[in-house]
Amino acid sequence: MIITYLGGEFVKVQFGDTVLAFNPPSKESKLKATRFGADVALVSINHPDMNGVEQVAHGERQPFTITGPGEYEIKGVVVRGFATESLFGLPAQAGGEKRINTVYTVDLEGMKLCFLGALSSAELPANLKEELDGIDILFIPIGGDGVLTPSLAEKLSVAIEPRLVIPIHFEGMGATGALKQFLKEAGEEKAEAQDKLTIKKKDLEGKEGEVVVLRTNNQ
């Protein structure tokens, strides 16, 4: 499995000939959109920074699109979506208004991934808590301003107990210094950014909450 971070919450996961795209930015977004063909596109929240499914359609490769809660199976990939609440993209004076953010778990190559999307609260619904047992790789938003603050993100990552933690959102969207603060709270100040993560199930043995920082890679 090869994992590439493309800025914002845009993540590409490739295993063999199958490609997944999480939260690609649309043409209306200020974020740079890297174009490629995906087999599955997963959108956590209906916002221009994360709903650009057209950006991951290329030629005959038109992605199966998942935009909300439910259970899906595509090309041997099992995806489960869970509704949560988010404040992302709402004005400060929005009061009690909230938006629906879908948290996804994905089972593939014997590994279980969890993509939290634009999650803004560490209080998770009961059905999602049950699903988060045995997570291998956790993608967690860092940055505040509608998503988890660095402190909340660190506490939630500890509670979920994944083998690996990959921060997202901090590049191009999160507050300045958010990643640095998260790494400090996680005791991972010396974590060095990688261009991409290439990993197999056996590589996860013995890992407990290790943070992997991926450098923005606009292909």
Phi, psi and omega in degrees: 000135178241124181247128180234135178258127187245020179091159183060235173243020184278116182230136176249128177239123182235133175219116188063229179267002183263135183234130174250143176234125178254128172048056176289138178288150180271177178296336180279351182279152174283346180283147178287130181256120175273127185262136174196169178268128179242152175275327179224131175244127181246126182242122183278325186212145182278084181216143182305332180285351187219004185241026184276063182302327181298339182284344180245025171252129183215115180060233180281352182271093179252119188289147165287124188256130177241123185233012181190183183299155178141182178239133186223150173222120182226122177053040178082000178263125179259123181239135174235133180245139183230131182284130173227180181252150179218149175255005184296135177081004179260145178293155183302330183271017184290348178068232183274003182294140178219162178243162178275127174241130179262123173270133181246140165246144183226127177255120177200147180052034178074009179242152180242118180258151173227125180245111187278347178064224183264042181298135182242354181227143178277355177276109185256148177296153186302319182293330177286320179303318180296323182290336187274017176279128176079032178286131178272313182230123182248124173261117188234133181283135181238129172151348184068202180052052177103346174236187184299138171289161178305320181294313179295322180298318180295316180296320181290321179296324177294319182293323182285331177061050175284168175282319178232145177239126178242111178291143174225177175081329187297333184268110176089352184225317186283169180295148179302132178083003183297316181296316180301318180294318179299314180297323178295315181293331180273357182070029183239036184303333184268007179297127181262137181292141177247154178289325178199166179243119174252120189212148174238165182307316184295336180290344183273349183301129177085355181273138180221097176071022180293133181269130177243118179263124178256129178288141178301127185234090177274099188291000000 
